[in-house]
Amino acid sequence: LHLSLRRQRQMCIRDRLTSRARALPHGRARTARATTFRPGALRGFDADERYDAVVVGAGVIGLACARALSLRGMRVCVIDKAESIGAETSSKNSEVLHAGMHYVPGSAKAKFCVEGRRKIVKYCEKKDVKWENIGKLIVARDESQMDALEAMITRAQMNDVDDLALLTSEQLTAYEKNVRGYAGVLSPSTSIVDVQELMDSCLLYTSDAADEGLGVDLGG
């Protein structure tokens, strides 16, 4: 059911984009799977056009890279073997924006996790992409797990994650009645994001993109 609804949504978005392309006076849209995006305009994709960069993969990373390059004034083309954006890993994950307390301090993973979450939240608020700050509980089932829990708090502070709260057993149960444990840590900044809306926004909301536009060719 989830895949069916996602597929219907993709088809609806592609129909909207293709309709806009065909409405342009000089549009040369070939099909729904091949379009070029511009701020305030949309014209058909042309395989003979020259681009400054080609991004292979129309998942969340590829689309974000394409948008960033486009904002720098580059002509960018995104290509993908699938007939819809985000058909692989981007549509098969938990959609969690992790806070960053699990990674080795000073590592690239820790740095990009913390900075990336803040930037994605800021982007979502600006572009009206659906996200929710639901928080997360990490539970120590007994006293033997307290050292690991306290080490995680120390690691989080070193990673610039300063909002973790240590909860007693009573506080843990009061926060979530279905959870039992010796103690717990609340991570209030752990969030979830609608990845599909995030990817769609890279294509649909391009009013701040470079004037040369963004080409997308799917299903090739």
C-alpha distance (Angstrom), angle and dihedral (degrees) to the residues before:
residue distance angle dihedral
L1 . . .
H2 3.82 . .
L3 3.81 92.6 .
S4 3.79 91.0 45.6
L5 3.81 92.7 52.7
R6 3.82 91.3 45.6
R7 3.80 90.4 51.0
Q8 3.82 91.4 49.9
R9 3.78 89.8 50.6
Q10 3.80 92.2 50.3
M11 3.80 91.1 51.0
C12 3.80 91.0 49.6
I13 3.82 92.1 51.7
R14 3.79 92.4 47.1
D15 3.81 91.1 49.7
R16 3.81 90.1 52.1
L17 3.82 92.7 49.4
T18 3.80 93.4 46.2
S19 3.81 91.7 49.0
R20 3.80 89.6 53.2
A21 3.81 91.2 49.0
R22 3.80 93.6 51.2
A23 3.80 90.7 49.0
L24 3.80 92.0 63.5
P25 3.83 116.2 98.6
H26 3.80 93.8 -128.3
G27 3.78 98.5 29.8
R28 3.77 118.8 140.7
A29 3.81 100.9 -174.8
R30 3.78 110.4 168.9
T31 3.81 101.3 -172.8
A32 3.77 141.3 -23.3
R33 3.79 89.8 -90.8
A34 3.80 96.6 58.7
T35 3.79 120.0 59.0
T36 3.79 140.4 139.3
F37 3.79 120.8 -137.9
R38 3.79 125.1 -146.7
P39 3.83 133.5 168.2
G40 3.78 105.2 -86.5
A41 3.80 92.6 -8.1
L42 3.75 142.3 63.4
R43 3.77 127.1 -162.6
G44 3.77 135.0 175.2
F45 3.79 124.2 -77.1
D46 3.80 114.2 -110.3
A47 3.80 118.7 -161.0
D48 3.82 89.6 -154.1
E49 3.80 93.8 59.4
R50 3.79 119.1 106.9
Y51 3.81 121.7 -124.8
D52 3.78 134.2 -167.3
A53 3.79 93.1 -137.8
V54 3.79 139.3 13.2
V55 3.81 119.9 -151.8
V56 3.80 114.7 -158.8
G57 3.80 110.3 -150.3
A58 3.81 128.2 40.7
G59 3.78 96.6 -144.0
V60 3.78 125.4 118.4
I61 3.83 92.8 -80.1
G62 3.79 94.7 46.3
L63 3.80 93.6 46.9
A64 3.80 92.4 46.6
C65 3.83 90.5 50.2
A66 3.80 91.0 47.8
R67 3.78 91.6 50.2
A68 3.82 92.0 48.5
L69 3.80 91.7 50.3
S70 3.79 90.9 46.5
L71 3.79 90.6 52.3
R72 3.82 87.3 56.7
G73 3.77 89.9 59.3
M74 3.78 98.6 -99.4
R75 3.78 125.7 138.2
V76 3.79 104.6 -122.4
C77 3.78 133.3 -171.3
V78 3.81 122.1 -164.8
I79 3.80 117.1 -159.0
D80 3.79 129.6 -174.2
K81 3.80 134.8 171.3
A82 3.82 90.9 -136.4
E83 3.79 121.7 83.0
S84 3.79 93.9 -128.5
I85 3.78 135.7 41.9
G86 3.79 119.5 -96.8
A87 3.80 94.5 14.7
E88 3.80 95.3 146.1
T89 3.81 130.9 38.7
S90 3.81 95.1 -13.6
S91 3.80 91.8 65.0
K92 3.80 95.3 40.9
N93 3.79 105.3 62.1
S94 3.81 139.9 85.8
E95 3.85 93.7 -99.9
V96 3.82 89.7 -133.4
L97 3.81 122.2 155.8
H98 3.80 99.7 -149.4
A99 3.78 120.0 -144.9
G100 3.81 94.6 -137.4
M101 3.81 105.8 -117.2
H102 3.81 96.1 122.9
Y103 3.80 99.9 62.0
V104 3.81 130.7 90.0
P105 3.83 110.2 -92.6
G106 3.79 112.2 -106.8
S107 3.80 93.6 19.4
A108 3.78 122.9 128.0
K109 3.79 89.4 -120.1
A110 3.81 91.6 57.4
K111 3.81 92.7 45.7
F112 3.80 96.0 48.1
C113 3.81 93.9 41.9
V114 3.81 93.9 55.7
E115 3.81 96.5 38.7
G116 3.81 92.6 40.2
R117 3.80 94.5 52.8
R118 3.80 91.5 52.3
K119 3.79 92.6 47.6
I120 3.80 93.6 46.7
V121 3.81 91.5 50.4
K122 3.81 90.2 49.3
Y123 3.81 90.5 48.4
C124 3.81 92.3 47.8
E125 3.79 91.8 51.9
K126 3.81 91.6 48.1
K127 3.82 94.9 46.1
D128 3.81 96.4 36.4
V129 3.80 93.1 -117.5
K130 3.79 113.6 164.0
W131 3.82 114.8 -105.6
E132 3.79 135.3 146.6
N133 3.79 132.9 -152.1
I134 3.82 96.2 -140.0
G135 3.80 99.4 155.3
K136 3.81 128.0 -145.4
L137 3.80 137.4 -116.5
I138 3.82 122.2 -142.3
V139 3.80 109.0 -165.4
A140 3.80 133.5 -156.6
R141 3.79 105.5 -151.5
D142 3.81 93.0 -160.9
E143 3.81 141.6 1.1
S144 3.80 92.3 -88.1
Q145 3.82 89.8 70.2
M146 3.81 95.7 53.0
D147 3.81 94.5 91.6
A148 3.81 90.1 57.6
L149 3.80 91.0 46.6
E150 3.80 93.1 50.5
A151 3.80 90.8 45.8
M152 3.79 88.9 54.5
I153 3.80 90.9 53.3
T154 3.81 90.5 51.1
R155 3.82 90.5 47.4
A156 3.80 90.5 49.7
Q157 3.80 92.1 53.1
M158 3.81 89.8 51.2
N159 3.81 88.1 52.0
D160 3.83 91.9 52.9
V161 3.80 92.8 -105.6
D162 3.79 99.4 134.7
D163 3.80 104.0 161.4
L164 3.82 102.0 78.0
A165 3.80 115.5 125.2
L166 3.81 125.3 -157.3
L167 3.80 111.3 -136.5
T168 3.80 128.6 -160.8
S169 3.79 120.2 -134.3
E170 3.80 90.2 -96.7
Q171 3.81 93.3 48.1
L172 3.79 90.1 47.5
T173 3.81 92.6 54.9
A174 3.80 91.6 43.7
Y175 3.81 90.1 53.8
E176 3.80 94.2 45.9
K177 3.79 116.6 11.5
N178 3.80 93.9 -161.4
V179 3.82 94.4 58.1
R180 3.80 123.1 86.5
G181 3.78 124.7 -174.0
Y182 3.78 147.6 129.1
A183 3.82 90.6 -104.8
G184 3.75 139.8 -29.9
V185 3.78 147.1 -157.8
L186 3.79 123.3 -126.7
S187 3.79 116.4 -147.4
P188 3.82 102.6 -166.3
S189 3.81 95.6 179.9
T190 3.82 96.7 57.9
S191 3.80 103.9 112.3
I192 3.78 144.0 173.7
V193 3.80 127.1 -131.5
D194 3.78 134.0 -163.0
V195 3.81 96.7 -114.8
Q196 3.80 92.5 -168.9
E197 3.81 91.4 56.8
L198 3.80 89.0 45.2
M199 3.80 91.2 55.2
D200 3.80 92.9 42.4
S201 3.81 90.0 53.4
C202 3.81 91.0 58.9
L203 3.81 87.4 61.1
L204 3.79 105.0 30.0
Y205 3.80 102.2 41.3
T206 3.79 103.6 52.2
S207 3.79 100.3 135.1
D208 3.82 88.3 120.3
A209 3.82 95.3 45.1
A210 3.77 125.3 111.5
D211 3.78 116.0 -79.9
E212 3.82 93.2 -116.7
G213 3.79 91.4 67.2
L214 3.76 139.7 -146.8
G215 3.81 124.0 -78.2
V216 3.80 121.7 -150.3
D217 3.79 125.6 -171.1
L218 3.82 115.8 179.4
G219 3.77 131.2 -175.7
G220 3.78 94.5 20.9
